[in-house]
Amino acid sequence: MRIALLAPLLGLALLAQEHAEFTVRVREVKAGKEVVRNAERMAGAFENMIAYWRQRNADAAKWSEQGKAAAVRLASAAHAGDSVKAGRAVEDLEATCRSCHAKLAAPRRQWPLITEIRGPERLTPEARRKVEEALPTKAFARPARPRKLLVMDLQVNYPGHPSIPHANLAVDLMGQKLGAWQATFSNDMANLRWDRLRQFDALYLNNTVGPLFTDPEVRESLLRFIREGGGLIGNHGSTHCSMDWPEFTEMIGARNGPHRDADEKVVVKLDDPRSPLTAMFHGRGFVFADEFFRFPGPPYSREKLRILMSIDVAKTDMNQGRDCKACVREDNDYAISWIRSYGKGRVFYCSLGHNPEMFSTPVLLQHFLAGIQFALGDLEADTTPSGRLGDAKP
């Protein structure tokens, strides 16, 4: 299948998850639970749905205006504590949402659950050579003890990104050649139950997409694992993973990820040039082409995350390729990678990696190596949220 065809298929899967988020927030608002917070999330989910609807139906502009007007009324009523007006605004948003889905209820292709790990056997000799030649020659820290890394690339109702086997090869070879970790590649969800998960030092979600974590026991185990000192690594599509589970999106630092074209050319700036995770860039930004996510709403926040790199808006054409209304932030804050503390655990996320080139670019593989070693607990780094620093603005 041509890569160009994947975007609408992903959109369909993500639309369903945004609708699920919208439905959850409606229920919470109606129940009177954290009305202001849930009203904001409800409006955000609606706006994300609109971004997709615009690509599918000419009536989306009308729905968008109706929805925005209702969202403004909802926010105003929620802040004022007016439950009657808030209830009416919720009903208007629900009605608009129903109209959208009624128009877009055409049958759509369902992808099977893809449980097979996408290993290096899928790569051409040339692709494998490029990854091998880009590998770092030295680890950033000596492991405190033999480290175990669990790698998953599970896909739910999505065919998967072409970069996945490149990433798996790079992670496996870095662990072996540098003695930094031993990687276990498996999409067996039983590994996420506490008795198995506790045997690992970190979990790497390689471009995972879809509602993976639906089992309550798995959810409880994963949260406990990170809070009690485990590590979580994610790249690119992992912010599209289990978007209906707020605790997960909060932990990884973002949800969804509207974007422009998959070859958008961006100037990357270093937000934290003194971090050991950005030392390989020697204080200098760089240009790279990939599919760059934007995170227009919660849970993304510099008040929670230590931003490592972001889009240099002043030096980047922010209107390349296809239109993306949901991509715009008024504060021009478009983070690319970050770290955070979560309980006693550590989280590293990098939005790069839609395309395979990330894993054949030496300096980016070094950044990824440093991120994994941080999550494993071997590379110390300051996780004070960027929003608490004096130079916190993007």
LUMVEX-784324 format. One record per residue (C-alpha): residue number from 1; residue in three letters; chain; x, y, z. Coordinates in Angstrom, 1 decimal, m for minus. Example, Ala and Ser with C-alpha at 12.3 -4.5 7.8 and 13.67 -1.06 7.14 Angstrom:
// residues 2
k|r|c|X|Y|Z
1|ALA|A|12.3|m4.5|7.8 .
2|SER|A|13.7|m1.1|7.1 .
***
This chain:
// residues 394
k|r|c|X|Y|Z
1|MET|A|0.0|0.0|0.0 .
2|ARG|A|1.3|3.5|m0.8 .
3|ILE|A|2.2|5.5|2.2 .
4|ALA|A|0.1|8.4|1.0 .
5|LEU|A|m3.0|6.3|1.6 .
6|LEU|A|m2.3|5.8|5.3 .
7|ALA|A|m3.2|9.2|6.6 .
8|PRO|A|m7.0|9.0|5.9 .
9|LEU|A|m7.0|5.5|7.4 .
10|LEU|A|m5.3|6.7|10.5 .
11|GLY|A|m7.7|9.6|10.6 .
12|LEU|A|m10.7|7.2|10.8 .
13|ALA|A|m9.2|5.3|13.7 .
14|LEU|A|m8.3|8.5|15.6 .
15|LEU|A|m11.7|10.1|14.8 .
16|ALA|A|m13.3|7.2|16.7 .
17|GLN|A|m11.0|7.8|19.7 .
18|GLU|A|m11.7|11.5|19.7 .
19|HIS|A|m15.4|10.7|19.7 .
20|ALA|A|m14.9|8.4|22.6 .
21|GLU|A|m13.1|11.2|24.5 .
22|PHE|A|m15.9|13.6|23.6 .
23|THR|A|m18.5|11.1|24.9 .
24|VAL|A|m16.6|10.6|28.2 .
25|ARG|A|m16.4|14.3|28.8 .
26|VAL|A|m20.1|14.8|28.1 .
27|ARG|A|m20.9|12.2|30.7 .
28|GLU|A|m18.7|13.8|33.3 .
29|VAL|A|m20.1|17.3|32.7 .
30|LYS|A|m23.6|16.0|33.0 .
31|ALA|A|m22.7|14.3|36.2 .
32|GLY|A|m21.3|17.6|37.6 .
33|LYS|A|m17.7|16.3|37.9 .
34|GLU|A|m15.0|18.9|37.4 .
35|VAL|A|m17.2|20.7|35.0 .
36|VAL|A|m14.7|23.4|34.0 .
37|ARG|A|m11.9|20.9|33.3 .
38|ASN|A|m14.1|18.4|31.5 .
39|ALA|A|m15.8|21.2|29.5 .
40|GLU|A|m12.4|22.3|28.2 .
41|ARG|A|m11.5|18.7|27.2 .
42|MET|A|m14.8|18.2|25.6 .
43|ALA|A|m14.4|21.3|23.5 .
44|GLY|A|m10.8|20.2|22.6 .
45|ALA|A|m12.0|16.8|21.4 .
46|PHE|A|m14.7|18.4|19.3 .
47|GLU|A|m12.2|20.7|17.6 .
48|ASN|A|m9.9|17.7|16.9 .
49|MET|A|m12.9|15.9|15.3 .
50|ILE|A|m13.7|19.0|13.2 .
51|ALA|A|m10.1|19.0|11.9 .
52|TYR|A|m10.7|15.5|10.4 .
53|TRP|A|m14.3|16.3|9.3 .
54|ARG|A|m13.1|19.2|7.2 .
55|GLN|A|m11.3|16.7|5.0 .
56|ARG|A|m14.4|14.6|4.5 .
57|ASN|A|m17.4|16.9|4.1 .
58|ALA|A|m18.2|20.4|2.9 .
59|ASP|A|m20.6|20.9|5.7 .
60|ALA|A|m17.7|20.7|8.3 .
61|ALA|A|m17.2|24.5|8.2 .
62|LYS|A|m20.9|25.0|9.3 .
63|TRP|A|m20.5|22.3|12.0 .
64|SER|A|m17.3|24.0|13.2 .
65|GLU|A|m19.0|27.3|13.7 .
66|GLN|A|m22.0|25.8|15.4 .
67|GLY|A|m19.7|23.7|17.7 .
68|LYS|A|m17.4|26.6|18.5 .
69|ALA|A|m20.3|28.8|19.5 .
70|ALA|A|m21.7|26.1|21.7 .
71|ALA|A|m18.2|25.5|23.2 .
72|VAL|A|m17.9|29.2|24.1 .
73|ARG|A|m21.3|29.1|25.8 .
74|LEU|A|m20.3|26.0|27.6 .
75|ALA|A|m17.0|27.4|28.9 .
76|SER|A|m18.7|30.7|30.0 .
77|ALA|A|m21.5|28.8|31.8 .
78|ALA|A|m19.1|26.4|33.4 .
79|HIS|A|m16.9|29.1|34.8 .
80|ALA|A|m20.0|31.0|36.0 .
81|GLY|A|m21.4|27.9|37.6 .
82|ASP|A|m24.6|28.1|35.6 .
83|SER|A|m25.6|24.5|35.3 .
84|VAL|A|m28.7|25.3|33.2 .
85|LYS|A|m26.9|27.2|30.5 .
86|ALA|A|m24.0|24.6|30.6 .
87|GLY|A|m26.6|21.8|30.1 .
88|ARG|A|m28.0|23.5|27.0 .
89|ALA|A|m24.6|24.1|25.5 .
90|VAL|A|m23.7|20.4|26.0 .
91|GLU|A|m26.9|19.4|24.2 .
92|ASP|A|m26.1|21.7|21.3 .
93|LEU|A|m22.6|20.2|21.0 .
94|GLU|A|m24.1|16.7|21.2 .
95|ALA|A|m26.6|17.6|18.4 .
96|THR|A|m23.8|19.0|16.2 .
97|CYS|A|m21.7|15.9|16.8 .
98|ARG|A|m24.6|13.6|15.9 .
99|SER|A|m25.1|15.5|12.6 .
100|CYS|A|m21.5|15.0|11.7 .
101|HIS|A|m21.5|11.3|12.4 .
102|ALA|A|m24.7|10.8|10.5 .
103|LYS|A|m23.1|12.3|7.4 .
104|LEU|A|m19.9|10.4|7.8 .
105|ALA|A|m21.3|7.0|8.8 .
106|ALA|A|m20.1|5.4|5.6 .
107|PRO|A|m18.6|1.9|6.0 .
108|ARG|A|m14.8|2.0|6.6 .
109|ARG|A|m12.0|m0.4|6.4 .
110|GLN|A|m11.1|m2.2|9.6 .
111|TRP|A|m7.5|m3.3|10.0 .
112|PRO|A|m6.8|m6.5|11.9 .
113|LEU|A|m5.0|m6.3|15.2 .
114|ILE|A|m1.3|m6.5|14.3 .
115|THR|A|0.5|m8.5|17.0 .
116|GLU|A|3.6|m9.7|15.0 .
117|ILE|A|6.8|m7.7|15.9 .
118|ARG|A|8.2|m5.9|12.8 .
119|GLY|A|11.8|m7.0|12.9 .
120|PRO|A|14.8|m6.3|10.7 .
121|GLU|A|13.9|m9.2|8.4 .
122|ARG|A|11.5|m6.7|6.8 .
123|LEU|A|14.3|m4.3|5.8 .
124|THR|A|16.4|m4.4|2.6 .
125|PRO|A|20.1|m4.9|2.9 .
126|GLU|A|20.6|m1.2|2.0 .
127|ALA|A|18.1|0.0|4.7 .
128|ARG|A|19.8|m2.2|7.3 .
129|ARG|A|23.2|m0.9|6.3 .
130|LYS|A|22.1|2.7|6.8 .
131|VAL|A|20.9|2.0|10.3 .
132|GLU|A|24.1|0.1|11.2 .
133|GLU|A|26.3|2.9|9.9 .
134|ALA|A|24.4|5.5|12.0 .
135|LEU|A|24.8|3.7|15.3 .
136|PRO|A|26.5|5.5|18.2 .
137|THR|A|29.9|4.2|19.1 .
138|LYS|A|29.6|4.9|22.8 .
139|ALA|A|26.9|4.9|25.5 .
140|PHE|A|26.3|8.0|27.4 .
141|ALA|A|26.4|6.2|30.8 .
142|ARG|A|27.5|2.9|32.2 .
143|PRO|A|24.5|0.8|33.3 .
144|ALA|A|24.2|0.6|37.1 .
145|ARG|A|23.1|m3.0|36.5 .
146|PRO|A|22.2|m5.2|33.5 .
147|ARG|A|19.1|m3.4|32.0 .
148|LYS|A|16.1|m5.0|30.5 .
149|LEU|A|14.0|m3.1|27.9 .
150|LEU|A|10.6|m4.3|26.7 .
151|VAL|A|9.8|m3.2|23.2 .
152|MET|A|6.2|m3.2|21.7 .
153|ASP|A|5.1|m2.0|18.3 .
154|LEU|A|1.4|m3.1|18.5 .
155|GLN|A|m1.1|m1.5|16.2 .
156|VAL|A|m4.9|m1.4|16.7 .
157|ASN|A|m6.9|m0.6|13.6 .
158|TYR|A|m3.9|0.9|11.8 .
159|PRO|A|m1.4|m0.6|9.4 .
160|GLY|A|1.6|0.9|11.2 .
161|HIS|A|4.4|3.3|10.3 .
162|PRO|A|7.1|2.3|7.8 .
163|SER|A|9.8|3.3|10.3 .
164|ILE|A|8.9|0.6|12.9 .
165|PRO|A|11.4|m2.1|11.8 .
166|HIS|A|14.2|0.5|11.4 .
167|ALA|A|13.6|1.6|15.0 .
168|ASN|A|13.5|m2.0|16.3 .
169|LEU|A|16.8|m2.8|14.6 .
170|ALA|A|18.4|0.4|15.9 .
171|VAL|A|17.3|m0.3|19.5 .
172|ASP|A|18.3|m3.9|19.4 .
173|LEU|A|21.8|m3.1|18.0 .
174|MET|A|22.5|m0.2|20.3 .
175|GLY|A|21.6|m2.4|23.3 .
176|GLN|A|23.9|m5.2|22.1 .
177|LYS|A|26.9|m3.3|20.8 .
178|LEU|A|27.0|m0.7|23.6 .
179|GLY|A|26.1|m3.1|26.4 .
180|ALA|A|23.5|m0.6|27.5 .
181|TRP|A|20.5|m2.9|27.7 .
182|GLN|A|19.0|m6.2|26.6 .
183|ALA|A|15.9|m5.7|24.5 .
184|THR|A|12.9|m8.1|24.5 .
185|PHE|A|10.6|m7.6|21.5 .
186|SER|A|7.1|m8.8|22.1 .
187|ASN|A|3.5|m7.6|21.6 .
188|ASP|A|2.1|m10.0|24.2 .
189|MET|A|m0.1|m7.9|26.4 .
190|ALA|A|0.5|m10.4|29.2 .
191|ASN|A|4.0|m8.8|29.6 .
192|LEU|A|2.3|m5.7|30.9 .
193|ARG|A|0.8|m7.5|33.9 .
194|TRP|A|2.6|m6.7|37.1 .
195|ASP|A|4.3|m10.1|37.6 .
196|ARG|A|6.0|m9.8|34.2 .
197|LEU|A|6.4|m6.1|33.8 .
198|ARG|A|8.3|m5.6|37.0 .
199|GLN|A|11.1|m7.7|35.6 .
200|PHE|A|11.9|m4.9|33.1 .
201|ASP|A|13.5|m1.5|33.7 .
202|ALA|A|11.6|0.3|31.0 .
203|LEU|A|9.0|0.0|28.3 .
204|TYR|A|9.5|1.4|24.7 .
205|LEU|A|6.3|2.0|22.7 .
206|ASN|A|7.6|2.0|19.1 .
207|ASN|A|5.1|4.0|17.2 .
208|THR|A|2.2|2.2|18.8 .
209|VAL|A|m1.2|3.4|17.6 .
210|GLY|A|m4.8|2.8|18.8 .
211|PRO|A|m6.6|1.7|22.0 .
212|LEU|A|m4.0|m0.7|23.2 .
213|PHE|A|m4.5|m0.5|27.0 .
214|THR|A|m8.2|m1.5|27.5 .
215|ASP|A|m7.6|m4.1|30.3 .
216|PRO|A|m8.0|m2.5|33.7 .
217|GLU|A|m5.4|m4.8|35.2 .
218|VAL|A|m2.9|m3.8|32.5 .
219|ARG|A|m3.7|m0.1|33.1 .
220|GLU|A|m3.1|m0.5|36.8 .
221|SER|A|0.1|m2.4|36.3 .
222|LEU|A|1.5|0.1|33.8 .
223|LEU|A|0.8|3.1|36.0 .
224|ARG|A|2.3|1.3|39.0 .
225|PHE|A|5.4|0.3|37.0 .
226|ILE|A|6.2|3.9|36.2 .
227|ARG|A|5.2|5.4|39.5 .
228|GLU|A|7.4|2.9|41.3 .
229|GLY|A|10.5|3.7|39.3 .
230|GLY|A|10.2|2.2|35.8 .
231|GLY|A|10.8|4.0|32.6 .
232|LEU|A|8.6|4.8|29.6 .
233|ILE|A|9.9|5.6|26.1 .
234|GLY|A|7.6|6.7|23.2 .
235|ASN|A|8.1|8.1|19.8 .
236|HIS|A|5.9|9.6|17.2 .
237|GLY|A|2.6|7.5|17.1 .
238|SER|A|2.6|6.6|20.7 .
239|THR|A|0.7|9.9|21.5 .
240|HIS|A|m2.0|8.3|19.4 .
241|CYS|A|m2.0|5.3|21.7 .
242|SER|A|m5.0|4.8|24.1 .
243|MET|A|m6.2|8.4|23.8 .
244|ASP|A|m9.3|7.4|25.7 .
245|TRP|A|m7.2|6.8|28.8 .
246|PRO|A|m6.4|10.2|30.4 .
247|GLU|A|m3.9|8.8|32.9 .
248|PHE|A|m1.8|7.4|30.0 .
249|THR|A|m1.9|10.6|27.9 .
250|GLU|A|m1.0|12.6|31.1 .
251|MET|A|1.9|10.3|31.8 .
252|ILE|A|3.4|10.4|28.3 .
253|GLY|A|2.8|14.1|28.1 .
254|ALA|A|0.4|14.6|25.1 .
255|ARG|A|m2.4|13.1|23.1 .
256|ASN|A|m3.2|12.9|19.4 .
257|GLY|A|m0.9|15.0|17.2 .
258|PRO|A|m2.4|17.0|14.3 .
259|HIS|A|0.2|17.5|11.5 .
260|ARG|A|0.9|18.7|8.1 .
261|ASP|A|2.7|16.7|5.4 .
262|ALA|A|5.0|13.8|6.2 .
263|ASP|A|8.0|15.6|4.7 .
264|GLU|A|7.6|19.0|6.4 .
265|LYS|A|11.0|20.7|6.5 .
266|VAL|A|11.5|22.2|10.0 .
267|VAL|A|14.3|24.1|11.8 .
268|VAL|A|14.7|22.5|15.2 .
269|LYS|A|15.9|24.5|18.1 .
270|LEU|A|17.3|23.3|21.4 .
271|ASP|A|15.2|24.3|24.4 .
272|ASP|A|17.5|22.7|26.9 .
273|PRO|A|21.0|22.8|25.3 .
274|ARG|A|22.7|21.9|28.7 .
275|SER|A|20.8|18.6|29.0 .
276|PRO|A|22.8|15.4|28.5 .
277|LEU|A|20.0|14.4|26.2 .
278|THR|A|20.9|17.2|23.8 .
279|ALA|A|24.7|17.3|24.3 .
280|MET|A|25.2|15.6|20.9 .
281|PHE|A|23.9|18.8|19.1 .
282|HIS|A|26.7|20.9|20.6 .
283|GLY|A|24.3|23.8|21.3 .
284|ARG|A|23.2|24.2|17.6 .
285|GLY|A|19.8|23.7|16.1 .
286|PHE|A|19.4|21.8|12.8 .
287|VAL|A|17.1|21.2|9.9 .
288|PHE|A|15.1|18.0|9.5 .
289|ALA|A|12.2|16.7|7.4 .
290|ASP|A|9.6|14.5|8.9 .
291|GLU|A|6.0|14.5|10.0 .
292|PHE|A|5.9|17.0|12.9 .
293|PHE|A|3.1|16.7|15.4 .
294|ARG|A|1.5|19.7|17.1 .
295|PHE|A|m0.2|19.3|20.5 .
296|PRO|A|m2.8|22.1|20.6 .
297|GLY|A|m4.4|21.2|24.0 .
298|PRO|A|m4.0|19.3|27.2 .
299|PRO|A|m2.4|17.3|28.6 .
300|TYR|A|0.6|18.9|26.9 .
301|SER|A|2.0|21.6|29.0 .
302|ARG|A|5.4|23.1|29.8 .
303|GLU|A|4.3|23.3|33.4 .
304|LYS|A|4.7|19.5|33.5 .
305|LEU|A|7.4|18.7|31.0 .
306|ARG|A|11.1|19.5|30.5 .
307|ILE|A|11.2|20.4|26.8 .
308|LEU|A|14.3|19.4|25.0 .
309|MET|A|13.7|20.4|21.4 .
310|SER|A|10.9|22.3|19.6 .
311|ILE|A|10.1|23.9|16.2 .
312|ASP|A|11.9|27.2|15.7 .
313|VAL|A|8.9|29.1|14.5 .
314|ALA|A|10.8|32.2|13.5 .
315|LYS|A|13.0|30.2|11.0 .
316|THR|A|10.4|27.6|9.8 .
317|ASP|A|7.7|28.0|7.1 .
318|MET|A|4.7|27.1|9.3 .
319|ASN|A|2.3|26.8|6.4 .
320|GLN|A|3.9|24.1|4.3 .
321|GLY|A|1.7|21.4|2.6 .
322|ARG|A|m1.9|20.7|3.4 .
323|ASP|A|m4.0|22.9|5.6 .
324|CYS|A|m4.2|22.1|9.3 .
325|LYS|A|m6.3|24.4|11.4 .
326|ALA|A|m5.9|22.2|14.4 .
327|CYS|A|m2.1|22.6|14.2 .
328|VAL|A|m2.0|26.2|15.3 .
329|ARG|A|m1.2|27.3|18.8 .
330|GLU|A|m1.4|31.0|19.8 .
331|ASP|A|1.8|30.7|21.9 .
332|ASN|A|3.8|29.1|19.0 .
333|ASP|A|4.8|26.2|21.3 .
334|TYR|A|5.5|23.2|19.3 .
335|ALA|A|7.6|20.7|21.3 .
336|ILE|A|9.4|17.8|19.6 .
337|SER|A|11.0|15.9|22.5 .
338|TRP|A|10.8|16.1|26.2 .
339|ILE|A|11.4|14.2|29.5 .
340|ARG|A|9.5|14.2|32.7 .
341|SER|A|9.4|12.6|36.1 .
342|TYR|A|6.3|10.6|36.9 .
343|GLY|A|6.3|9.4|40.5 .
344|LYS|A|9.6|7.7|40.9 .
345|GLY|A|9.7|6.9|37.2 .
346|ARG|A|11.1|8.6|34.1 .
347|VAL|A|9.4|9.3|30.7 .
348|PHE|A|11.1|10.2|27.4 .
349|TYR|A|9.1|11.1|24.3 .
350|CYS|A|10.2|12.2|20.8 .
351|SER|A|7.7|13.0|18.1 .
352|LEU|A|10.1|12.2|15.3 .
353|GLY|A|10.0|8.9|13.5 .
354|HIS|A|7.2|8.8|11.0 .
355|ASN|A|9.8|8.2|8.4 .
356|PRO|A|12.7|5.8|8.6 .
357|GLU|A|15.3|8.5|8.1 .
358|MET|A|15.4|9.3|11.9 .
359|PHE|A|17.0|5.9|12.5 .
360|SER|A|19.7|6.4|9.9 .
361|THR|A|20.7|9.9|11.1 .
362|PRO|A|23.6|9.5|13.6 .
363|VAL|A|22.9|12.6|15.8 .
364|LEU|A|19.2|11.7|16.2 .
365|LEU|A|20.1|8.1|17.1 .
366|GLN|A|22.4|9.5|19.8 .
367|HIS|A|19.5|11.6|21.1 .
368|PHE|A|17.4|8.5|21.2 .
369|LEU|A|20.1|6.5|22.9 .
370|ALA|A|20.4|9.2|25.6 .
371|GLY|A|16.6|9.2|26.0 .
372|ILE|A|16.5|5.5|26.5 .
373|GLN|A|19.3|5.5|29.0 .
374|PHE|A|17.6|8.3|30.9 .
375|ALA|A|14.3|6.2|31.0 .
376|LEU|A|16.3|3.1|32.1 .
377|GLY|A|17.7|5.1|35.1 .
378|ASP|A|21.3|5.3|34.0 .
379|LEU|A|21.6|8.8|32.6 .
380|GLU|A|20.8|11.6|35.1 .
381|ALA|A|19.0|14.7|33.7 .
382|ASP|A|17.1|17.6|35.3 .
383|THR|A|13.4|17.1|34.8 .
384|THR|A|12.3|20.4|36.3 .
385|PRO|A|9.4|21.5|34.1 .
386|SER|A|10.3|24.1|31.5 .
387|GLY|A|7.4|26.3|32.8 .
388|ARG|A|9.1|26.7|36.1 .
389|LEU|A|12.3|28.0|34.6 .
390|GLY|A|13.1|31.7|34.0 .
391|ASP|A|13.4|31.2|30.2 .
392|ALA|A|10.4|29.0|29.9 .
393|LYS|A|8.8|30.7|26.8 .
394|PRO|A|9.1|28.7|23.5 .
***
